[in-house]
Amino acid sequence: MKEIVKMKWPKLEQEVRVELLTDFNPTVCDIFLSQLPFTSIQSHAVVCGKQMYFPYILTNRPEDMQFENMAGQPIGRVNIELDFQYLSLNYGPNYEAVPTLAIGQVLDEDIDILKSVGYSIWNNLLFSKEYIEVIVER
């Protein structure tokens, strides 16, 4: 069964839908769903490419986690970074060839919205430095 969650940025008046990768990482996706809804503060990576991230802690680390190479992922991939405790969204090319815990994919029809949000977050990081909340919910 497809599990869809929403990521919303109220200040930007934008939202995207994310299909969880329940076939790829079923246990991780179940844990993620159990933590919804939550709110965090959106930020942007500086050196790895077009990637946004926000603080997030996976409360349990199951043994059946599967990883992907971040540099080869499609635009719109959603990942959990376990060591630094954040959730990332790739809205364009990413150049870090590191293993990452993939949990979702932004729906194709929302990719342009994701790109717009990414550029807004990048400009905020450089120029405005406002706190921009992101809400993740079912």
N, C-alpha and C positions, 0 to 999 in steps of 0.2 A: 504494500500500500504506500502511495506517495505521501510524504509528510512535507508540508509547505509551512515555512515560517516567514514572518515579515520583519524587515529591518527598516526602521523609520527614523528620520532626522527631522523632528518638528520645526526646528529653527530654519531649516532649508525648505520645508514643506515638500519633502521627497520621501518616497519609500520604494523598496524593492522586495520582491518575493524570492525566497531561496528554497529550492528543493533539497532536502537533506539526503545524503548519500547512504541511505539505510541498507542498501545491499553491500556497500563497500565497508562501512564501519557501523554495523548495527548497534553494538553495545554502546559505543561512544555517542551515537545519535540519540539513543534512549536516555542516557544520562543528561545530555544537552537539553532534550525536551523537558525533562523533569525539573530543570532549573529555570524554565520560562514562567512568566516574563521577567526580564531584567533590564536595567538601564545602565549605561556606561558613558564614558567621555571619548569621543572620536578623535583620533590623531592620524598622522601620516608618516610613513617611513621616509627617511631622508636619502638613503643611498642605494636601495635595492631595486628601485623601479616604481611602477605605479601600483602602490600598495597602501591601503589604509589599515589601521588596526585600532583596537580598543582593549582595555584591561578586561580579562576574563579568566576565571579559574575553573578548570575541570575538576570537580570534587572527588572523582574516583578515576584511577587509571587501570582500565581492564587489560587483560593479557592479550586480547584479540585485536589490538589496534593495528591498522594498516596505514602505511605512509606512501606519499608520492614525492617526486622530485619537484620542488616548487618552480624551478625555471621552466619546466615543461608543461605546466598546468594551463588550462584554458582560461581566458578572461572570464571573470565572474566566480572563480573558485573561492570558497570559504574554508579557512584552515584554523586549527587550534595550535598555538605554539605552547608546548607544555612547560619548558624551562623558564621562559620569560613571562608566561601567563598572560597571553593576549589572544584575541581572535582577529584574524586578518582577512581582508577582502582584496583580491587582485582585480583592478579595473583596467589593466593594460599589461604590457610586458613586464616580467619580473626576472631579474638577473641573478638571483641567489640560487645556486644549485645545491640546495640543502633538503633533507627529508622533512616533510611536513605532514601533519595529521589532517587530512582532508575530510570535511564533514558535510559540505554543501556546495550547490551550484546555483548562482543567480539565474533565474529564468531568462531565456534568450530575449524575450520581448522587454525585459527590464534592464538589459545591458547598457543602453544609452543613458538611462537614468543613473545607473551606477557610475558611469564615466563622468557625468555631470556632477554628481556628489563628490567623486574623487578629486576633480579639479577645484571644487569649492573648498574641500578640506585642505588641499595643498596650498591654495591661496590664503586660507585662514592661518595655516601654520607659518607662512612667510610674512604676512602683512597684518592681519587683524588680531590673532591670538585670543579669540573668544573661546569659551567653553561651548562645544557643540555636542549635545546629547544624542546618543543613539539608543533606540528602544528596540529590543528583540522580543517578539511575541508570536504566539500561534495565530 
